Amino acid sequence: MVADDAVRERFLRGRFIATLATEEPDGSSYLTAIWFRFDDGTFIFPTAHESRKARNIAARGRAAVMVDSRRGGDLAGLGAAGPAELVTGDEAMRLNEGIHARYLTPAGLREPRLSMIATSDDATIRLRPARWHTWDMSVPFGDLLGAPGLAYPLDG
């Protein structure tokens, strides 16, 4: 599924919720469901500068991400890990604006209960993958995992 750069980039243009892992002070992983954008070989994630994930990146500068698709029996995805940095200031606000617009419609961006997302995200995590891994369950199983009567449907 995500065997080469072009296929990987096409997959990452999809609108998915990623799982971001940052390293805690004790070496354990802190996992967060998060919006993202993938541009020029780099993941970018909006956050608040005082968030736990931002503090972990500032202190240790490493992260991993998993993005997967579970639509219509499509069970495929990728993971990546590498150095990460915290971006702040005007650059972060510009990057985050593009990510928010990827997930929220113009009406959603104006909705007072949602607009707080845009105003609270004042930092950006930038992850440059050094290692990738991919999976595609259709390779060994075809469409059997989505076939009625053979596998229970996934929620969400």
N, C-alpha and C positions, 0 to 999 in steps of 0.2 A: 504494500500500500504506500508506504512512505520511503521507497527505496532510493530515490535520487532527489537532488536539490529541488528540481522543478515540481515534482509530486509533493514533496514536503511543504514547499511554499504555497502551493495551491490548497493543500489541506489546512494550513495555518491561516489562510484567509477566511476560513469558516468562523462562525461566531459560536465559540464554545466557552465553557467555564474551565479554566485551568486550575490545577492544584500546584501551588508554589510551596516548596520546602526551603526553609532557612535554618541555619544552625544556631541552636540555643547555647548559652554559656556552658552548660554541662555536656555538650556534644550531641544531645538528642535533636531530633527534627521538630520544627514548628511548621505545621501544615495549614495552609490557607486556601480556600476557594477564592478565585480572583479573576477579574476581567484582564484582558491582555491585547496587545497588538504585536505582530511580528514584522519587523522592517529591516531590510538590509542585513539579514542573518542575526538579528538581535531581538530578544523578547523585551518588551517594556510593560510594566505593571504600575498602575496608579496606586498611591497609598498616602497616608498622612505621615509626616516626618516623625511623629512621636509614637507611631505604631510599633508593635513588637517586631514585625518583620523588617521594618526600616531600621530599627536599632540593631537587629541581628546582622543585617547587611553592612551597616556602618562599622560594626565591630569585627566581623569575620570575612566579609567580602566573597561569600560563596553561596550558590543557590542551585536548586534543581526544580524542574517543572515537568508536569505530566499533562498532556492534552489528549482526550479521547472522545470518540464518537460512538454513541449508542443508539443512533437513529435507525429505525426500521430494520433491526437485525444487523446493522453495520457495527461490528465490534472491532474497532481498529484505533490505533493512536500512536503516540510517540512520547518519549521522555528525553530530556536534555539536562545536562549539568555543566557548570563552569563558573568562572569568575563573575561577580556581580558588583555593581556600584550603586550608590544612592545619588540621584540627581535632585537638586533643589532649585529654587528661584524661578525665574521666567522660563527657562528651558523646561523644567518639570511641568509648569502650568500649561505650556504649549503642547507638550507630549500628552499630558493627561486629557486635555480638551479633545484631542483626536481619538483617544480610547473611549472616553465617555460618549462621544458622538457615534461610535461604532456599536454601542449597546443600547443607547437611549435615542428615541426619536426627537425631533425638535420640540414637540409637545412635551415629551418626557423631561427634557432638559429644563423646560419652563415650569414644570409641576413643582410647587414648593416642597412637597415631601420628598422629591427625588433630587431637586437642585442642590440639596445639602451635600450630596455625594461629590459634586463638582467643586464645591467650595471647601470641603474638608480634605480632599486629596491635594496636598501641596508639595508632594515629593513623588519621585518616580524611581522604581527599581529597574535597572538595565542589566539584563543577563545575556552574556555572550557565550553560547554553548561551545564547550570544548569536546564533549562526548554526546552522542545521540544513541538511542535505541528505539526500535519501532516494533509494532506487532500488528497483525491483521488476522483475525480469527477466520476470515473467509478462505484463507489459503488452505488450512487443513480441513475445514468443515463446510465450505461453500455457504449456502444459505440455510443450512440445517438448524443453526441456533436461532433463526428467526421464523422457522416453520411452525405453524399451528400444530399443537398436539405433541411436539417433540421437546420444546423448551418453554418454560414460563416466560411471559413477556416481562421485560424490565420496567420498573416504574420510572417515570421522568424521562 
